[in-house]
Amino acid sequence: MSGSREGAIARATACYDDGRYLAALRTLVAVPTESQMPQRLPDLYRYCGEVLPPMLADMGFESRVLDNPEAGRGPVLLATRIEDPALPTVLIYGHGDVVRGLAPQWSEGRDPWAVTVAGDRWYGRGTVDNKGQHLIALEALRAVLAERGKLGFNAKFFVETGEEVGSPGLAEFLELHREACAADVFIALDGPRQTTFMPEMSLGARGGVAFDLVVDYREGEHHSGHWGGVLDDPGFVLAHALASIVTPPQWPEWCSPSR
C-alpha cells in the first residue's frame, strides 16, 4: 500500500469537511485544563491519561503519562510509534493546558469549555492555543497512515501541561527522559502568526540565554591624570563587548554571513 501525497492531503481535508475534526476538538476543549489553578491538576492528568491516548491508540501509538519532576505541576504525555529503529524519528510538541477560562466574561451563549461555531470562527479555550494545533498534527498522521498504511518514519507525540505558566519542570523532565524524547526532527505547533488567513511555517526559532558579564581588571582607583589612556578602562571594554554583538566585528557563530 503506497498511497500518494495528494491522497493523504485529501483525507486530511475530509476530516474537516465531514466534522470529525470538530467533534474531536470539542472533546479536547471540554476538559478545563487551566494550569494556573492547582485544583485543575486532576484535569491535566485526565487530559493526558484518558482523553488523548484513545485518539492515538488506534494509530499504533503507545502512550505514557509521566509525572512532572516539580511537585504539584502537570504531567507530560509521551506517545510513541516506532516503525523501524533505523528510520528517522519525528518529535511533535504541543501543550494541553490553557489560560484561565474566565467564563463570566464570555459573550452570551458562549462557553470556554465548549466549541462554538460562529460563521468561519470557532470559539473555545484551546481552539487556537494549543489543542487545535496538536489535534491537527494528530489528524495529519492519521491521514498518512490511512493513505499508505505506514508513516515511513518513527513518531513521538509530546504534550506538556504547563506551557501557560512557563513550563515549570520541563528542563528537568527532558534531562530525566533524554533518550525517550530523542529525535531527528522537532515540530512545534505553537507560536505567533503573522496573519489568520493563511498557514505559516517557521524553519527555525531563536533561543534566549541569560548571563553575567563582569569586567574586573584591577583593585582600587587609578588617577586619570597619570593612568588615563594607559590602563584599559573596564567601562569601555564592556561597551565594546556589547556593541560587537550586533556591529563589526561580527562573530560568525552569531550572525548570518549574508547580513
Backbone as CSV, one residue per row, in Angstrom:
resi,resn,N_x,N_y,N_z,CA_x,CA_y,CA_z,C_x,C_y,C_z
1,MET,0.848,-1.187,0.000,0.000,0.000,0.000,0.884,1.238,0.000
2,SER,1.001,1.900,-1.150,1.920,3.022,-1.257,1.224,4.353,-1.015
3,GLY,0.059,4.565,-1.651,-0.650,5.815,-1.477,0.077,6.966,-2.133
4,SER,-0.439,8.176,-1.939,0.171,9.350,-2.551,0.037,10.547,-1.622
5,ARG,0.858,11.527,-1.876,0.790,12.767,-1.101,-0.570,13.431,-1.285
6,GLU,-1.039,13.453,-2.519,-2.328,14.066,-2.809,-3.457,13.337,-2.088
7,GLY,-3.329,12.000,-2.028,-4.354,11.222,-1.345,-4.388,11.509,0.146
8,ALA,-3.211,11.657,0.753,-3.144,11.967,2.185,-3.729,13.347,2.463
9,ILE,-3.429,14.310,1.590,-3.973,15.656,1.764,-5.490,15.630,1.639
10,ALA,-5.996,14.855,0.695,-7.447,14.749,0.523,-8.101,14.150,1.761
11,ARG,-7.469,13.149,2.346,-8.007,12.542,3.567,-7.989,13.541,4.728
12,ALA,-6.901,14.304,4.835,-6.815,15.300,5.906,-7.887,16.371,5.734
13,THR,-8.095,16.804,4.506,-9.126,17.803,4.238,-10.510,17.268,4.569
14,ALA,-10.721,15.991,4.273,-12.031,15.385,4.519,-12.396,15.381,5.990
15,CYS,-11.410,15.240,6.869,-11.729,15.180,8.298,-12.259,16.515,8.805
16,TYR,-11.932,17.610,8.127,-12.525,18.906,8.459,-13.924,19.017,7.859
17,ASP,-14.032,18.616,6.602,-15.297,18.785,5.898,-16.412,17.928,6.476
18,ASP,-16.078,16.725,6.954,-17.143,15.841,7.445,-17.401,15.982,8.949
19,GLY,-16.698,16.895,9.619,-16.981,17.169,11.024,-16.194,16.363,12.030
20,ARG,-15.339,15.443,11.577,-14.589,14.622,12.535,-13.611,15.460,13.348
21,TYR,-12.958,16.396,12.692,-12.003,17.242,13.421,-12.723,18.072,14.485
22,LEU,-13.833,18.661,14.132,-14.589,19.477,15.080,-15.073,18.648,16.258
23,ALA,-15.536,17.439,15.997,-16.004,16.570,17.081,-14.869,16.237,18.039
24,ALA,-13.698,15.930,17.488,-12.550,15.612,18.341,-12.102,16.842,19.123
25,LEU,-12.115,18.006,18.476,-11.715,19.235,19.156,-12.653,19.540,20.314
26,ARG,-13.923,19.294,20.128,-14.881,19.517,21.216,-14.561,18.632,22.419
27,THR,-14.124,17.417,22.158,-13.740,16.521,23.251,-12.549,17.085,24.022
28,LEU,-11.586,17.645,23.311,-10.398,18.198,23.960,-10.720,19.474,24.733
29,VAL,-11.477,20.359,24.110,-11.789,21.648,24.729,-12.646,21.476,25.980
30,ALA,-13.427,20.406,26.037,-14.320,20.186,27.175,-13.581,19.954,28.486
31,VAL,-12.294,19.649,28.417,-11.506,19.417,29.637,-10.915,20.753,30.091
32,PRO,-11.266,21.242,31.281,-10.798,22.555,31.748,-9.363,22.510,32.259
33,THR,-8.428,22.504,31.355,-7.012,22.301,31.696,-6.322,23.630,32.018
34,GLU,-6.772,24.288,33.057,-6.202,25.568,33.481,-4.994,25.307,34.378
35,SER,-3.813,25.449,33.834,-2.611,25.115,34.605,-2.305,26.134,35.695
36,GLN,-2.935,27.306,35.641,-2.700,28.319,36.666,-3.408,27.990,37.981
37,MET,-4.320,27.042,37.956,-5.158,26.751,39.112,-4.824,25.363,39.653
38,PRO,-4.262,25.274,40.872,-3.855,23.976,41.427,-4.971,22.948,41.464
39,GLN,-6.211,23.395,41.643,-7.324,22.448,41.718,-7.614,21.770,40.385
40,ARG,-6.994,22.249,39.311,-7.194,21.635,37.997,-6.170,20.537,37.701
41,LEU,-5.280,20.245,38.626,-4.267,19.214,38.375,-4.892,17.883,37.950
42,PRO,-5.992,17.420,38.582,-6.618,16.176,38.107,-7.080,16.259,36.657
43,ASP,-7.515,17.440,36.222,-7.943,17.593,34.830,-6.758,17.515,33.875
44,LEU,-5.595,18.012,34.305,-4.401,17.894,33.472,-4.019,16.430,33.294
45,TYR,-4.123,15.655,34.376,-3.838,14.223,34.290,-4.888,13.511,33.439
46,ARG,-6.136,13.933,33.570,-7.200,13.297,32.776,-6.989,13.552,31.290
47,TYR,-6.586,14.759,30.950,-6.340,15.086,29.547,-5.253,14.192,28.963
48,CYS,-4.174,14.015,29.731,-3.042,13.217,29.253,-3.289,11.716,29.347
49,GLY,-4.083,11.296,30.322,-4.231,9.868,30.565,-5.484,9.236,30.018
50,GLU,-6.540,10.039,29.816,-7.819,9.464,29.413,-8.368,10.025,28.104
51,VAL,-8.036,11.249,27.782,-8.647,11.900,26.620,-7.816,11.727,25.351
52,LEU,-6.543,12.076,25.404,-5.702,11.965,24.207,-5.309,10.532,23.841
53,PRO,-4.930,9.679,24.804,-4.443,8.341,24.426,-5.370,7.532,23.529
54,PRO,-6.702,7.518,23.746,-7.548,6.752,22.822,-7.476,7.252,21.383
55,MET,-7.257,8.544,21.198,-7.146,9.088,19.844,-5.856,8.651,19.160
56,LEU,-4.859,8.304,19.969,-3.566,7.878,19.437,-3.448,6.366,19.328
57,ALA,-4.164,5.656,20.189,-4.009,4.201,20.264,-4.378,3.512,18.961
58,ASP,-5.431,3.996,18.285,-5.844,3.323,17.051,-4.886,3.580,15.897
59,MET,-3.869,4.401,16.121,-2.816,4.601,15.123,-1.537,3.873,15.510
60,GLY,-1.612,3.059,16.547,-0.451,2.277,16.944,0.501,2.982,17.888
61,PHE,0.064,4.070,18.501,0.903,4.770,19.473,0.754,4.137,20.851
62,GLU,1.854,4.017,21.546,1.854,3.599,22.939,2.051,4.838,23.801
63,SER,1.098,5.097,24.687,1.105,6.327,25.466,1.558,6.089,26.897
64,ARG,2.341,7.036,27.401,2.749,7.036,28.808,2.496,8.419,29.392
65,VAL,1.943,8.449,30.583,1.773,9.704,31.308,2.898,9.780,32.332
66,LEU,3.762,10.764,32.183,4.952,10.886,33.018,4.816,12.087,33.947
67,ASP,5.121,11.857,35.211,4.989,12.915,36.205,5.998,14.030,35.976
68,ASN,5.605,15.212,36.363,6.496,16.368,36.334,7.466,16.272,37.506
69,PRO,8.755,16.485,37.283,9.704,16.431,38.397,9.470,17.517,39.436
70,GLU,8.718,18.554,39.066,8.384,19.599,40.031,7.036,19.261,40.662
71,ALA,7.017,19.074,41.955,5.819,18.631,42.667,4.649,19.587,42.441
72,GLY,3.470,18.981,42.244,2.265,19.774,42.092,2.046,20.351,40.715
73,ARG,2.885,20.005,39.765,2.749,20.525,38.403,2.211,19.449,37.471
74,GLY,1.716,19.895,36.325,1.072,18.993,35.395,2.020,18.008,34.736
75,PRO,1.490,16.859,34.300,2.301,15.795,33.710,2.607,16.042,32.239
76,VAL,3.296,15.085,31.662,3.600,15.081,30.229,3.076,13.787,29.631
77,LEU,2.415,13.890,28.502,2.042,12.704,27.724,3.115,12.482,26.669
78,LEU,3.689,11.293,26.666,4.656,10.922,25.635,4.144,9.666,24.950
79,ALA,3.712,9.823,23.710,3.193,8.699,22.931,4.166,8.400,21.796
80,THR,4.457,7.124,21.579,5.454,6.753,20.571,4.905,5.713,19.607
81,ARG,5.334,5.832,18.362,5.034,4.834,17.332,6.335,4.569,16.581
82,ILE,6.943,3.432,16.849,8.230,3.086,16.250,7.995,2.062,15.145
83,GLU,8.226,2.476,13.906,8.080,1.559,12.776,9.358,0.767,12.541
84,ASP,10.489,1.425,12.702,11.783,0.784,12.500,12.833,1.662,13.173
85,PRO,13.588,1.117,14.122,14.603,1.933,14.800,15.605,2.576,13.846
86,ALA,15.734,2.020,12.643,16.684,2.586,11.679,16.138,3.829,10.977
87,LEU,14.830,4.069,11.080,14.217,5.214,10.421,14.397,6.485,11.253
88,PRO,14.323,7.645,10.609,14.359,8.910,11.369,13.154,9.010,12.301
89,THR,13.317,9.769,13.365,12.250,9.955,14.346,11.835,11.417,14.384
90,VAL,10.525,11.645,14.356,9.962,12.991,14.425,9.301,13.170,15.789
91,LEU,9.678,14.211,16.498,9.071,14.547,17.787,8.141,15.738,17.584
92,ILE,6.864,15.543,17.910,5.852,16.586,17.733,5.481,17.140,19.103
93,TYR,5.577,18.455,19.247,5.304,19.109,20.535,3.971,19.847,20.520
94,GLY,3.262,19.739,21.627,2.078,20.557,21.860,1.889,20.728,23.352
95,HIS,0.994,21.613,23.742,0.682,21.720,25.170,-0.828,21.660,25.370
96,GLY,-1.210,20.914,26.394,-2.625,20.682,26.648,-3.248,21.669,27.603
97,ASP,-2.438,22.482,28.270,-3.012,23.450,29.210,-3.420,24.721,28.477
98,VAL,-4.325,25.460,29.097,-4.844,26.699,28.521,-4.804,27.796,29.584
99,VAL,-5.014,29.032,29.151,-5.155,30.119,30.112,-6.503,29.970,30.808
100,ARG,-6.720,30.735,31.844,-7.947,30.598,32.627,-9.185,30.803,31.757
101,GLY,-10.222,30.046,32.082,-11.434,30.093,31.282,-12.173,31.412,31.355
102,LEU,-12.272,32.002,32.557,-12.963,33.284,32.749,-14.361,33.263,32.149
103,ALA,-15.107,32.226,32.465,-16.423,32.015,31.858,-17.360,33.214,31.956
104,PRO,-17.440,33.932,33.100,-18.380,35.055,33.174,-18.090,36.174,32.178
105,GLN,-16.885,36.229,31.653,-16.519,37.307,30.736,-16.798,36.975,29.273
106,TRP,-17.278,35.775,29.013,-17.556,35.385,27.634,-18.907,35.939,27.191
107,SER,-19.049,36.113,25.896,-20.310,36.603,25.345,-21.437,35.624,25.636
108,GLU,-22.637,36.136,25.649,-23.800,35.288,25.916,-23.886,34.152,24.890
109,GLY,-24.119,32.959,25.396,-24.229,31.797,24.527,-22.919,31.109,24.241
110,ARG,-21.813,31.633,24.809,-20.507,31.013,24.590,-19.926,30.536,25.911
111,ASP,-19.165,29.446,25.815,-18.623,28.774,26.989,-17.167,28.426,26.687
112,PRO,-16.233,28.744,27.604,-14.831,28.412,27.315,-14.586,26.923,27.137
113,TRP,-15.476,26.082,27.699,-15.254,24.634,27.655,-16.157,23.943,26.633
114,ALA,-16.601,24.701,25.665,-17.379,24.142,24.554,-17.023,24.926,23.298
115,VAL,-16.905,24.245,22.185,-16.582,24.924,20.926,-17.864,25.488,20.326
116,THR,-17.871,26.791,20.115,-18.993,27.464,19.478,-18.572,27.892,18.080
117,VAL,-19.355,27.518,17.092,-19.066,27.880,15.706,-19.909,29.091,15.337
118,ALA,-19.256,30.166,14.931,-19.949,31.382,14.513,-19.380,31.808,13.165
119,GLY,-20.064,31.456,12.104,-19.540,31.729,10.774,-18.298,30.903,10.524
120,ASP,-17.202,31.564,10.173,-15.956,30.835,9.925,-15.022,30.897,11.132
121,ARG,-15.548,31.281,12.287,-14.737,31.339,13.506,-15.238,30.329,14.537
122,TRP,-14.276,29.724,15.225,-14.580,28.777,16.293,-14.084,29.361,17.606
123,TYR,-14.941,29.321,18.622,-14.595,29.865,19.926,-14.550,28.754,20.964
124,GLY,-13.589,28.837,21.873,-13.432,27.855,22.940,-11.988,27.857,23.398
125,ARG,-11.758,27.692,24.697,-10.393,27.704,25.213,-9.583,26.550,24.628
126,GLY,-8.483,26.890,24.010,-7.604,25.879,23.431,-7.800,25.654,21.951
127,THR,-8.825,26.263,21.356,-9.039,26.040,19.922,-7.843,26.515,19.103
128,VAL,-7.201,27.598,19.560,-6.023,28.094,18.839,-4.759,28.075,19.696
129,ASP,-4.859,27.632,20.939,-3.677,27.605,21.800,-3.921,26.626,22.948
130,ASN,-3.617,25.339,22.799,-2.902,24.764,21.682,-3.551,23.443,21.270
131,LYS,-4.780,23.211,21.774,-5.430,21.932,21.495,-5.738,21.780,20.012
132,GLY,-6.163,22.860,19.396,-6.443,22.794,17.969,-5.224,22.428,17.153
133,GLN,-4.060,22.973,17.554,-2.840,22.711,16.794,-2.363,21.269,16.925
134,HIS,-2.295,20.750,18.162,-1.766,19.381,18.230,-2.781,18.353,17.739
135,LEU,-4.056,18.739,17.693,-5.027,17.854,17.052,-4.815,17.836,15.538
136,ILE,-4.417,18.959,14.961,-4.089,18.989,13.531,-2.970,18.003,13.227
137,ALA,-1.929,18.001,14.060,-0.817,17.069,13.851,-1.292,15.632,13.950
138,LEU,-2.126,15.368,14.938,-2.638,14.009,15.129,-3.425,13.553,13.897
139,GLU,-4.293,14.421,13.400,-5.110,14.048,12.247,-4.282,13.959,10.970
140,ALA,-3.205,14.733,10.878,-2.318,14.624,9.716,-1.644,13.258,9.691
141,LEU,-1.189,12.800,10.860,-0.598,11.460,10.942,-1.625,10.399,10.575
142,ARG,-2.844,10.590,11.049,-3.897,9.613,10.749,-4.159,9.541,9.245
143,ALA,-4.135,10.697,8.586,-4.390,10.724,7.145,-3.295,9.993,6.378
144,VAL,-2.047,10.185,6.778,-0.936,9.498,6.106,-1.040,7.993,6.307
145,LEU,-1.329,7.575,7.533,-1.463,6.140,7.810,-2.606,5.523,7.022
146,ALA,-3.717,6.236,6.946,-4.860,5.703,6.211,-4.564,5.598,4.720
147,GLU,-3.747,6.500,4.212,-3.450,6.524,2.782,-2.442,5.464,2.375
148,ARG,-1.382,5.283,3.168,-0.339,4.367,2.718,0.000,3.261,3.706
149,GLY,-0.706,3.207,4.826,-0.524,2.102,5.761,0.680,2.213,6.661
150,LYS,1.468,3.239,6.494,2.641,3.467,7.337,3.009,4.946,7.252
151,LEU,3.815,5.392,8.207,4.287,6.774,8.166,5.561,6.907,7.342
152,GLY,6.429,5.894,7.452,7.738,5.985,6.819,8.776,6.610,7.729
153,PHE,8.391,6.863,8.962,9.297,7.391,9.988,8.719,7.020,11.351
154,ASN,9.521,7.144,12.362,9.039,6.948,13.723,8.479,8.268,14.240
155,ALA,7.459,8.180,15.080,6.820,9.397,15.573,6.699,9.364,17.087
156,LYS,6.952,10.524,17.682,6.739,10.709,19.119,5.865,11.944,19.305
157,PHE,4.861,11.784,20.136,3.895,12.852,20.383,4.090,13.316,21.822
158,PHE,4.525,14.552,21.995,4.902,15.091,23.304,3.948,16.232,23.658
159,VAL,3.151,16.022,24.703,2.200,17.054,25.124,2.440,17.379,26.592
160,GLU,2.897,18.596,26.847,3.083,19.025,28.235,1.827,19.759,28.706
161,THR,1.762,20.061,30.002,0.567,20.724,30.528,0.924,21.908,31.426
162,GLY,2.051,22.555,31.123,2.443,23.702,31.936,2.933,24.891,31.140
163,GLU,2.728,24.890,29.837,3.287,25.949,28.991,2.759,27.329,29.376
164,GLU,1.498,27.403,29.759,0.904,28.700,30.067,1.397,29.292,31.384
165,VAL,2.139,28.530,32.158,2.737,29.050,33.396,4.262,28.945,33.345
166,GLY,4.814,28.935,32.134,6.264,28.952,31.995,6.924,27.595,31.942
167,SER,6.155,26.528,31.725,6.701,25.164,31.605,7.576,24.770,32.793
168,PRO,7.061,24.895,34.023,7.878,24.503,35.184,8.242,23.027,35.129
169,GLY,9.488,22.716,35.426,9.954,21.335,35.450,10.291,20.751,34.099
170,LEU,10.055,21.487,33.013,10.254,20.905,31.684,11.724,20.610,31.409
171,ALA,12.612,21.530,31.750,14.041,21.300,31.507,14.525,20.073,32.264
172,GLU,14.107,19.955,33.525,14.499,18.789,34.321,13.897,17.514,33.744
173,PHE,12.655,17.611,33.267,11.994,16.454,32.661,12.784,15.946,31.463
174,LEU,13.214,16.857,30.608,13.947,16.455,29.407,15.295,15.839,29.748
175,GLU,15.913,16.306,30.816,17.159,15.682,31.263,16.901,14.264,31.755
176,LEU,15.818,14.083,32.498,15.490,12.760,33.039,15.111,11.773,31.939
177,HIS,14.469,12.276,30.882,13.940,11.403,29.827,14.595,11.725,28.481
178,ARG,15.879,11.989,28.525,16.608,12.392,27.323,16.465,11.370,26.192
179,GLU,16.674,10.106,26.485,16.615,9.080,25.444,15.198,8.897,24.924
180,ALA,14.225,8.917,25.828,12.834,8.716,25.413,12.363,9.837,24.495
181,CYS,12.905,11.036,24.665,12.486,12.188,23.867,13.401,12.460,22.673
182,ALA,14.429,11.651,22.504,15.389,11.886,21.422,14.712,11.771,20.060
183,ALA,15.107,12.634,19.131,14.510,12.626,17.796,15.462,13.279,16.807
184,ASP,15.169,13.068,15.530,15.954,13.678,14.456,15.329,14.979,13.966
185,VAL,14.009,15.076,14.093,13.270,16.256,13.639,12.316,16.670,14.751
186,PHE,12.237,17.970,15.010,11.343,18.502,16.040,10.330,19.430,15.385
187,ILE,9.048,19.165,15.612,7.980,20.011,15.085,7.190,20.563,16.266
188,ALA,7.175,21.879,16.409,6.420,22.530,17.481,5.242,23.270,16.869
189,LEU,4.055,22.910,17.279,2.864,23.557,16.746,2.383,24.609,17.743
190,ASP,3.127,25.695,17.833,2.785,26.772,18.751,3.581,27.998,18.338
191,GLY,3.161,29.159,18.784,3.895,30.374,18.480,3.045,31.393,17.738
192,PRO,3.561,32.609,17.590,2.798,33.687,16.943,2.662,33.483,15.443
193,ARG,1.606,34.061,14.891,1.381,34.026,13.444,1.268,35.443,12.914
194,GLN,1.671,35.619,11.655,1.616,36.938,11.035,0.216,37.285,10.552
195,THR,-0.569,36.271,10.208,-1.916,36.503,9.700,-2.792,35.309,10.021
196,THR,-4.083,35.543,10.124,-5.029,34.450,10.368,-5.570,33.862,9.071
197,PHE,-5.128,34.392,7.934,-5.732,33.997,6.669,-4.974,32.917,5.913
198,MET,-3.804,32.549,6.383,-3.066,31.503,5.693,-2.171,30.769,6.684
199,PRO,-1.854,29.504,6.404,-0.936,28.753,7.274,0.451,29.381,7.249
200,GLU,1.215,29.096,8.274,2.562,29.659,8.366,3.519,28.599,8.892
201,MET,4.695,28.517,8.300,5.710,27.561,8.732,7.017,28.301,8.989
202,SER,7.589,28.089,10.164,8.893,28.652,10.506,9.896,27.518,10.587
203,LEU,11.024,27.678,9.931,12.022,26.614,9.885,13.126,26.803,10.915
204,GLY,12.959,27.742,11.814,13.944,27.952,12.871,13.339,28.808,13.958
205,ALA,13.974,28.840,15.090,13.487,29.639,16.205,14.667,30.186,16.991
206,ARG,14.482,31.355,17.543,15.523,31.953,18.369,15.410,31.434,19.798
207,GLY,16.555,31.274,20.412,16.580,30.932,21.818,16.988,32.142,22.639
208,GLY,17.073,31.969,23.907,17.482,33.042,24.799,18.450,32.516,25.840
209,VAL,19.354,33.365,26.264,20.304,32.962,27.294,20.555,34.161,28.198
210,ALA,20.658,33.911,29.486,20.950,34.964,30.455,22.299,34.683,31.104
211,PHE,23.111,35.711,31.244,24.417,35.518,31.860,24.907,36.846,32.430
212,ASP,25.869,36.780,33.316,26.517,37.964,33.873,27.845,38.179,33.160
213,LEU,28.082,39.388,32.698,29.345,39.747,32.058,30.050,40.763,32.961
214,VAL,31.144,40.360,33.539,31.858,41.194,34.508,33.244,41.538,33.961
215,VAL,33.590,42.815,33.978,34.933,43.268,33.614,35.592,43.802,34.888
216,ASP,36.518,43.062,35.428,37.168,43.417,36.697,38.680,43.331,36.486
217,TYR,39.289,44.457,36.081,40.699,44.444,35.704,41.659,44.577,36.887
218,ARG,41.272,45.368,37.876,42.238,45.655,38.944,41.507,46.175,40.181
219,GLU,42.191,46.125,41.303,41.643,46.642,42.543,42.003,48.118,42.703
220,GLY,41.153,48.841,43.402,41.453,50.225,43.725,41.234,51.187,42.584
221,GLU,41.520,52.469,42.836,41.334,53.531,41.861,42.684,53.992,41.312
222,HIS,42.665,54.471,40.083,43.890,54.969,39.447,43.589,56.337,38.831
223,HIS,44.368,57.327,39.182,44.125,58.706,38.770,44.220,58.827,37.248
224,SER,43.197,59.469,36.662,43.165,59.577,35.203,44.292,60.446,34.668
225,GLY,44.772,61.386,35.502,45.869,62.226,35.048,47.145,61.453,34.830
226,HIS,47.323,60.392,35.581,48.523,59.571,35.437,48.281,58.356,34.540
227,TRP,47.090,57.793,34.662,46.860,56.484,34.033,45.847,56.518,32.887
228,GLY,45.183,57.661,32.684,44.212,57.731,31.600,44.831,57.444,30.254
229,GLY,44.258,56.520,29.499,44.794,56.142,28.199,45.875,55.104,28.262
230,VAL,46.407,54.867,29.455,47.445,53.844,29.615,46.820,52.523,30.043
231,LEU,45.932,52.613,31.039,45.231,51.412,31.503,43.910,51.264,30.759
232,ASP,43.569,50.047,30.423,42.267,49.791,29.806,41.155,50.161,30.776
233,ASP,40.146,50.830,30.247,39.001,51.237,31.053,37.948,50.125,31.009
234,PRO,37.615,49.513,32.139,36.628,48.419,32.135,35.299,48.821,31.516
235,GLY,34.893,50.082,31.707,33.632,50.526,31.125,33.651,50.492,29.617
236,PHE,34.766,50.952,29.017,34.874,50.925,27.559,34.971,49.495,27.033
237,VAL,35.712,48.666,27.748,35.837,47.262,27.332,34.468,46.599,27.316
238,LEU,33.671,46.850,28.353,32.332,46.272,28.414,31.453,46.816,27.292
239,ALA,31.556,48.125,27.031,30.764,48.720,25.954,31.124,48.122,24.602
240,HIS,32.426,47.912,24.359,32.853,47.309,23.094,32.345,45.875,22.971
241,ALA,32.364,45.144,24.077,31.892,43.756,24.049,30.418,43.696,23.678
242,LEU,29.617,44.585,24.268,28.187,44.594,23.957,27.939,45.042,22.523
243,ALA,28.675,46.061,22.078,28.470,46.575,20.727,28.859,45.562,19.667
244,SER,29.832,44.716,19.954,30.307,43.768,18.947,29.297,42.677,18.647
245,ILE,28.246,42.555,19.466,27.231,41.533,19.205,26.480,41.851,17.920
246,VAL,26.235,43.122,17.661,25.404,43.499,16.523,26.114,44.391,15.510
247,THR,27.347,44.802,15.779,28.081,45.614,14.815,29.473,45.019,14.635
248,PRO,30.169,45.356,13.548,31.514,44.797,13.328,32.432,45.092,14.499
249,PRO,33.341,44.173,14.839,33.496,42.864,14.185,32.430,41.875,14.630
250,GLN,31.795,41.203,13.666,30.741,40.248,13.976,31.331,38.882,14.275
251,TRP,30.630,38.142,15.103,31.027,36.769,15.403,30.302,35.840,14.431
252,PRO,31.010,35.068,13.629,30.364,34.195,12.637,29.335,33.259,13.253
253,GLU,29.569,32.830,14.488,28.645,31.886,15.110,27.309,32.539,15.444
254,TRP,27.257,33.861,15.516,26.052,34.557,15.939,25.280,35.167,14.778
255,CYS,25.971,35.510,13.704,25.348,36.276,12.640,25.422,35.539,11.316
256,SER,24.381,35.709,10.513,24.383,35.132,9.176,25.410,35.850,8.313
257,PRO,26.217,35.120,7.541,27.226,35.774,6.694,26.621,36.635,5.604
258,SER,25.329,36.462,5.328,24.687,37.216,4.258,24.128,38.545,4.735
259,ARG,24.244,38.832,6.048,23.649,40.064,6.570,24.707,40.921,7.250
